[in-house]
Amino acid sequence: MTGKPRTLLKLLFPISFIACFAALYFLYPKSFEETWKGRTYYLFFIWLCLLELALNWRALDVKVSALKSKRFAALAAAASLPTAYSLASELSGLNNMLVEAFPKHYGLEIWSRFMPITVEYLVLSALSILIVSLAYGSNGLKVFGLPISLLGAVGSLFLLDNLYPFGEFTPLQALVPTTARLAACILTVMGYQAEVGGQIYNTPILTVQGDGGEVSFGVAWPCSGVDGLIVYSFTTPLILRDYVASRTVKIALFAGGAAVTYLINVLRVVSIFLLALEHGATSLEVRRFHDYYGPLYSIAWITAFQAMLIGFQLLRRARRCGCFIKKAGH
């Protein structure tokens, strides 16, 4: 198969999810204004899909030999599933069933209402594997491993927080006391009185005093940005896998990027307290930062770091091609 049909089939994977996300935006526009327990990550998923498609356009081989084939029929059906699930889950009452069936932690319903979007991430991750496998075969899973892993990692993080709220999942909570203390040190250097002491449920309490009063928050692993560190750990190795460098260099790059990601998470906690001191602990500014801008700290850095690695790789390839051309000319 050649020409326009082949080009459209190459684009079918991102197009199927763009259609899905457009339908979701029409139904829930505000959900795309929330990163934590929201749909902002879908925008990064599309960006990563298009980036991988552009970088691997020539190497990516479509496995559909003809439009009148069983494989094309299966691919077309699979490509419609993301949009179909998104619409059917609401119209069929599945989302309401997920909310009702989920246990209420501490008598609160806040986590149960996040189950529909959590399941949505996991289902879309599974469907992306299906579509890529049908369209491009096993090589497609390698090419699109980064965006697929992003969906799966985010969905898994949402699920963990739903099942174990308030820092109950101790493996992820292990880094939080150190994060809170580092944030307290930075705030102290900035002239505030900050200390970590006591806890609410399973989360350490960070208290900060300033001219505008006193603010205290319990710091759980989602609030401290551990989610960003996990997303980094899931996705960055996929970039480094094909990076032309020694194992030592790859380990150093990964460790350095992880250190910066962790530091950004600390600054995220600091920013929340600064906003709370200025606008009040329950203000819209604090909630907006907590749900949207705060998580973007980490994801923006991770995306920039990975783009930098890809850029260096492309520059190396371009230089090698240039050297080869010069040698051939001689």
Buried (B, 14 or more C-beta within 10 A) or exposed (E): BEEEBEEEBBBBBBBBBBBBBEBBBEEBEEBBEBBBBBBBBBBBBBBBBBBBBEBBEEEBEBBBEEEEEEBBEBBBEBBBBBBBBBBEBBEEEBBEEBBEEBEEBEEEEEBBBBBBBBBBBBBBBBBBBBBBBBBBBEBBBBBBBBBBBBBBBBBBBBBBBBBBBBBBBEEBBEBBBBBBBBBBBBBEEEEBEBBBEEBBEBBBBBBBBBEEEEBBBBBBBBBBBBBBBBBBBBBBBBBBEEBEBEEEEBEEBBEEBBEBBBBBBBBBBBBBBBBBBBBBBEEEBBBBBBBBBBBBBBBBBBBEBBBEBBEBBEEEEEEEEEEEEEEEEE
